[in-house]
Each structure stands twice: as C-alpha cells, then as structure tokens.
C-alpha cells in the first residue's frame, strides 16, 4: 500500500482563463457633486459638508496614487491640507486627460480657503466672512465637473442626496434661522 504524495496545502490547478475579472475602474473617481447639491449641503450643514467632500477626494487620491495616507485627519484639517489635495487632483486630471485637463488654480484656491477658515476666529461681525469658505472649494468642484463633462471617461462620482443628508440640511437651516433671529433681536436690558 503506497501513500500518495499529494500536498493538501497546494492550490488547485484550475484554468484561470475561464474566470472573468468583471468590470473594474482603472483609476478611482474624484468626488464632485452637482453645484446645487454642493451649495445646499455646504451652507445647510454650516460648512461640515466640506469635511466629507475633502474626505471622499482624499480617499480617491489614495487609491489613485496607491500611497499610504490618512484621509480623515487630512479632511478634518482641510484648511492646511487643501493645497495638497487640489494639486494632486490637478495632477490626476492631467494624467487622465492630458492637455485637455483644466487648471484648478489649486494654490490660489487653497490660500483663499485657508484665509476664509481663519476669519472664523475674528470678532463678531467679521467672522461671518468665514461663511464664504465653501466658495474656493466650489471653484475646484466646478472645474472637476467641467473636466468630467468634457471627457468621454468617468472622472467624477456623484451620489444622489440621501434622506440623512436632507435631515442634516433641515437641522442646519433651522439652526441658521434660530441664530439669525437671535442676532436680530435687541439685547434685553
């Protein structure tokens, strides 16, 4: 009685030609929602949506560059990391589209975004300028969407607005309305 010399740990010898890989994206999509959605969520959540916007784009850049980076801290500290995000988005678009890639003006937009974020620390009437912080990010978002529309390739992803987002926007606008009423009421005394 002879023992067979089979290795139980050896991978099975199956032909790999018959297995289809299925559809896959070669380069991850950047996140660039529609303008109305971006503005609604940015102002409706009092700027908290910008953290989500930066997070989703940092995740896409991490996949595209295949580098080890942490998107959560980069999104939270977006005032400091916006320049690097915009520049990498511009590089990614240049690789995908070549000469047709739009100029995002990442340095200028990051500087404006940083200045508008810093103005939130200023005294009472001046801090309201910081509410315009989404506008430089909107410029970059519009340029990425324009590149998507000009290209035959899928460059950006956009999900429909979820119920959770609508609830968040409703609470944000309710909070804004209450704050506005509080600002307009005369001081008791």
C-alpha positions as CSV (number, residue, x, y, z in Angstrom):
1,X,0.0,0.0,0.0
2,X,1.6,3.1,-1.2
3,X,0.9,6.6,0.1
4,X,0.2,9.3,-2.5
5,X,2.4,12.3,-2.3
6,X,-0.2,14.9,-2.6
7,X,0.2,18.2,-0.9
8,X,-3.0,19.2,0.8
9,X,-1.9,22.8,1.0
10,X,-1.2,23.2,-2.7
11,X,-3.6,25.5,-4.6
12,X,-5.9,23.7,-7.0
13,X,-4.9,23.6,-10.6
14,X,-7.8,25.2,-12.3
15,X,-7.6,27.1,-15.6
16,X,-7.7,30.8,-14.9
17,X,-8.7,31.7,-18.4
18,X,-12.4,30.9,-17.8
19,X,-12.7,33.3,-14.9
20,X,-13.7,36.8,-15.9
21,X,-12.4,39.7,-14.0
22,X,-15.6,41.7,-14.3
23,X,-15.9,45.4,-14.8
24,X,-13.4,47.4,-12.8
25,X,-12.3,51.0,-12.8
26,X,-8.7,51.6,-13.6
27,X,-8.5,55.0,-11.9
28,X,-10.7,55.9,-8.9
29,X,-13.3,58.6,-9.4
30,X,-12.9,62.0,-7.8
31,X,-15.9,63.3,-5.9
32,X,-17.5,66.3,-7.5
33,X,-21.3,66.7,-6.7
34,X,-23.6,68.9,-8.7
35,X,-23.4,72.6,-7.8
36,X,-26.8,72.8,-6.2
37,X,-26.0,69.8,-4.0
38,X,-22.6,71.2,-3.0
39,X,-24.1,74.6,-2.1
40,X,-27.1,73.1,-0.3
41,X,-25.0,70.8,1.8
42,X,-22.2,73.2,2.5
43,X,-24.4,76.0,3.7
44,X,-27.1,73.7,5.2
45,X,-24.6,71.9,7.4
46,X,-22.7,75.1,8.3
47,X,-19.6,74.0,6.5
48,X,-19.4,70.5,7.9
49,X,-20.0,69.1,4.5
50,X,-16.6,70.3,3.4
51,X,-15.1,67.6,5.7
52,X,-17.0,65.0,3.8
53,X,-16.0,66.5,0.4
54,X,-12.3,66.5,1.3
55,X,-12.5,63.0,2.8
56,X,-14.0,61.5,-0.3
57,X,-11.5,63.1,-2.5
58,X,-8.6,62.1,-0.3
59,X,-9.8,58.5,-0.5
60,X,-10.0,58.7,-4.3
61,X,-6.5,60.2,-4.4
62,X,-5.1,57.5,-2.0
63,X,-6.5,54.8,-4.4
64,X,-5.2,56.5,-7.5
65,X,-1.7,57.2,-6.1
66,X,-1.6,53.9,-4.2
67,X,0.0,55.6,-1.3
68,X,-0.5,55.3,2.4
69,X,-2.2,58.4,3.7
70,X,-4.9,59.1,6.3
71,X,-7.9,60.8,4.7
72,X,-9.7,61.5,8.0
73,X,-7.1,63.8,9.5
74,X,-6.5,65.4,6.2
75,X,-10.2,66.1,5.8
76,X,-10.5,67.5,9.4
77,X,-7.5,69.8,8.9
78,X,-8.6,70.7,5.4
79,X,-7.6,74.4,5.9
80,X,-4.0,73.2,6.0
81,X,-4.1,70.3,3.6
82,X,-6.3,71.8,0.9
83,X,-3.4,72.9,-1.3
84,X,-2.0,69.3,-1.4
85,X,-5.5,67.9,-2.2
86,X,-6.1,70.4,-5.0
87,X,-2.6,69.9,-6.5
88,X,-3.0,66.1,-6.5
89,X,-6.4,66.4,-8.1
90,X,-5.0,68.6,-10.8
91,X,-2.2,66.0,-11.4
92,X,-4.7,63.2,-11.6
93,X,-6.8,65.1,-14.1
94,X,-3.6,65.9,-16.2
95,X,-2.7,62.2,-16.3
96,X,-6.2,61.2,-17.3
97,X,-7.0,63.9,-19.8
98,X,-3.6,65.2,-21.0
99,X,-3.6,68.7,-22.5
100,X,-7.4,68.9,-22.1
101,X,-7.2,68.9,-18.3
102,X,-8.5,72.1,-16.6
103,X,-6.4,74.3,-14.4
104,X,-7.8,74.1,-10.9
105,X,-5.7,77.0,-9.6
106,X,-5.1,74.9,-6.6
107,X,-2.6,77.3,-4.9
108,X,-4.8,80.3,-5.1
109,X,-8.0,78.4,-4.1
110,X,-6.2,76.8,-1.1
111,X,-4.9,80.2,0.0
112,X,-8.4,81.7,-0.2
113,X,-9.9,78.7,1.6
114,X,-7.3,79.0,4.4
115,X,-7.9,82.7,4.8
116,X,-11.6,82.2,4.9
117,X,-11.2,79.5,7.5
118,X,-9.0,81.7,9.7
119,X,-11.6,84.5,9.6
120,X,-13.9,82.4,11.7
121,X,-11.7,83.3,14.7
122,X,-12.2,87.0,14.3
123,X,-14.5,89.2,16.4
124,X,-18.3,89.2,15.9
125,X,-19.3,91.0,12.7
126,X,-16.1,90.0,10.8
127,X,-16.3,86.2,11.5
128,X,-19.3,86.0,9.1
129,X,-16.9,86.2,6.2
130,X,-15.9,82.7,7.1
131,X,-19.3,81.5,5.8
132,X,-17.9,82.0,2.3
133,X,-15.3,79.3,2.9
134,X,-17.1,76.8,0.5
135,X,-16.7,79.1,-2.5
136,X,-13.0,78.3,-3.3
137,X,-13.8,74.6,-2.9
138,X,-16.8,75.1,-5.2
139,X,-14.5,76.5,-7.8
140,X,-12.4,73.4,-7.7
141,X,-15.5,71.2,-7.7
142,X,-16.8,73.1,-10.8
143,X,-13.6,72.6,-12.7
144,X,-13.6,68.8,-11.9
145,X,-17.2,68.6,-13.1
146,X,-16.3,70.5,-16.3
147,X,-13.5,68.1,-16.9
148,X,-15.9,65.2,-16.4
149,X,-18.4,66.7,-18.9
150,X,-15.6,67.4,-21.5
151,X,-14.1,63.9,-21.2
152,X,-15.5,60.7,-22.5
153,X,-14.2,58.9,-19.4
154,X,-15.8,58.7,-16.0
155,X,-13.8,61.2,-13.9
156,X,-16.1,62.1,-11.1
157,X,-18.7,60.4,-8.9
158,X,-21.9,61.9,-7.7
159,X,-24.4,60.1,-5.5
160,X,-28.0,61.2,-5.1
161,X,-28.9,63.1,-2.0
162,X,-29.9,60.6,0.8
163,X,-32.5,61.1,3.5
164,X,-29.9,61.5,6.1
165,X,-28.4,64.4,4.1
166,X,-31.9,66.0,3.8
167,X,-32.4,65.7,7.6
168,X,-28.9,67.2,8.2
169,X,-29.7,70.1,5.9
170,X,-33.1,70.7,7.6
171,X,-31.4,70.9,11.1
172,X,-28.7,73.1,9.7
173,X,-31.1,75.6,8.2
174,X,-33.3,75.5,11.3
175,X,-30.2,76.3,13.4
176,X,-29.3,79.1,11.0
177,X,-32.8,80.6,11.2
178,X,-32.7,80.5,15.0
179,X,-29.2,82.1,15.0
180,X,-30.4,84.8,12.7
181,X,-33.4,85.5,14.9
182,X,-31.1,85.7,17.9
183,X,-28.8,88.2,16.1
184,X,-31.7,90.4,15.1
185,X,-33.4,90.6,18.5
186,X,-32.4,93.6,20.6
187,X,-30.4,92.9,23.8
188,X,-32.5,92.7,26.9
189,X,-31.7,95.3,29.4
